Amino acid sequence: GHREAQAAWRTVSTAPAGSLPELLAALDKASPLAANWIRSAVETIADKVPADEQKPVAVQLEKFVTEVHHLPTARRLAYDILVRFDATAADRLMPGFLSDPSTELRRESIDRLLAQAATTKDEAEAKKLQRQAFDAARDLDQIKTLAEKLEKLGEPVDLPTHFGFVMQWKLIGP
């Protein structure tokens, strides 16, 4: 099917920019091989979008990015294209990604909170931002970093609870 895939790519990669959300949605059900071809076509189309057409496409991509039922990798690709087309999108969307099911988008949102906490002079605000980031964190390296920072600020951290470990139980027997 390689020849057929190449022929399909040639056709799909010339699609109009308005078809990007539809192509990105196709990633939801694509096989790994098909996903590679689709991603390549999406990137090719995005690279060719003229500056005067980027705003309307950005609106469509933002809608796609916020629809959490799509594949996380498709949403991430859409987000990366979106921020190329609309420089304000990252600041607008990142706060909402703290509880996003996509760990890639969530991770970046947490990194932004960490950077914000590092630049604030107000210790209470830094604690608040780091606690917010800790509560949202799912990646082990971020959790460790945040736990250390919070403990240095005198903020208690309960890692077993954060990870959802069952620490107490009762056993019923005959």
Summary of the structure (lengths in Angstrom):
residues: 174
radius of gyration: 21.0
end to end distance: 61.8
largest distance: 74.7
contacts: 472
relative contact order: 0.08
helix: 75%
strand: 0%
